[in-house]
Amino acid sequence: MSTSFWKSGHVPTLFAAFLYFDLSFMVWYLLGPLAVQIAADLQLSAQQRGLMVATPILAGAILRFAMGVLVDRLSPKTAGLIGQVVVIVALACAWHLGVHSYEQALLLGVFLGFAGASFAVSLPLASQWYPPQHQGKAMGIAGAGNSGTVFAALLAPTLAAGFGWNNVFGFALIPLSLALVVFALLARNAPQRPKPKAMADYLKALGDRDSWWFMFFYSVTFGGFIGLASALPGYFSDQYG
């Protein structure tokens, strides 16, 4: 990667966007690796377990639009801070008060959807600092935060086996809180951000045929990735023990 890229934007913001995205994805995916233990303790059926795992994904998809509007209306950094605080408070409540019912598990999944909406924050936060010829690289680096799902898959079941699945929410608060501090200190909004659009302008995009094709391919590729990854622990447990 040429030195012109690193000099053309704001590297601390790029790093903060990546870290925010990475740890947000870690907690967004958290219910997937814990699904088997949670379902056993709460006596959930396979269908209930599936909906519990799907809830953060569905909530994240819907909340991305809301977070995107906040990014435009407020700023990427402000929207990111709001989303991160919501997720931290939800995890803290789940850890301190416990998750004792199917309905509470679904409610936690809804709040974890804010972590899944981090897409709408980290990508514009990073890319708006860079000229057009470097925006793809900036979004690629920030978007590498998808790797957060790996941390959840590797660590969550082991921690749950040793300390109980409810305490995993408490453990997740440690890196998430550190990421919030780093984000607050390092991230900066680009000085030449685009002006907010009218609501009618957002809806115009739905009249573009290419928008629907992009959404379709995105739902199959990324939606398939996160949906399958979240469902596999339960499938392997059911089929192979």
C-alpha positions, 0 to 999 in steps of 0.5 A, a space after each residue: 500500500 502506497 505511502 500516499 494512502 497513509 498521508 491522505 487521511 487520518 490514521 487514528 480515526 481509521 484505527 478507531 473505526 476498525 477497533 469499534 467495528 471489530 468489537 461490535 461484531 464480536 458482541 453482535 455475534 455473541 448469542 450464536 456461540 452461546 446458543 446451545 448453553 442458553 437454550 439448555 438452561 432456558 429449556 428452549 425449543 430448536 425454533 426458539 433457539 433459532 429465533 433468539 440467534 436470528 434476533 440480533 441479525 434482524 435488529 442489526 439490519 433494521 437499526 443500520 438505517 436508523 444509525 445511518 440517519 444519526 450519522 448524517 444528522 449528528 456525526 459518525 463519531 456521535 452516532 458511534 458513541 451512542 450505539 456503543 453505550 447502548 450495547 454496553 448498558 444492555 450487556 451490563 444489565 444482562 450480566 448483573 440481572 441475568 437472563 432468565 427467560 426466552 423473552 429476556 434473551 430476545 430483548 437482549 438480542 434486540 439491543 445487540 442489534 445496535 452492535 450490528 449497526 456499527 457498519 453504518 458508523 465505522 465505514 463513513 467515519 473512516 472513508 470520509 477522511 480519504 479522497 475518492 481514490 483511497 476510500 475503497 482501501 479505507 473502507 476495506 481496513 475498517 470493514 475488516 472488523 468482521 473478524 470480531 466474529 472469530 473472537 466470539 466463536 473462539 472465546 465465548 464457548 470456552 469462557 461459558 464452560 469455565 464461568 457460566 454463559 451469563 458471565 460471558 456478557 461481563 467478560 465482553 464488557 472489558 474489551 468493549 469498554 476499552 474500545 469505547 475509550 479508544 474511540 472517544 479519544 482517537 476518532 475524529 469526524 472528517 472536516 468536510 462531511 457531506 451535508 445531511 439529506 432530506 428524508 425524501 432523498 433516502 427514499 429515492 434510493 429505493 427507486 433505483 433498480 441497482 439499489 435492489 440488486 445490491 441489497 439482494 447480493 448483500 443479503 445473500 453474501 454477508 447475510 448468508 455469512 453471519 446467518 450461517 455462522 450464528 446457526 452452526 453451533 446449534 446445528 452441530 450440537 443437534 446433529 453431532 453432539 
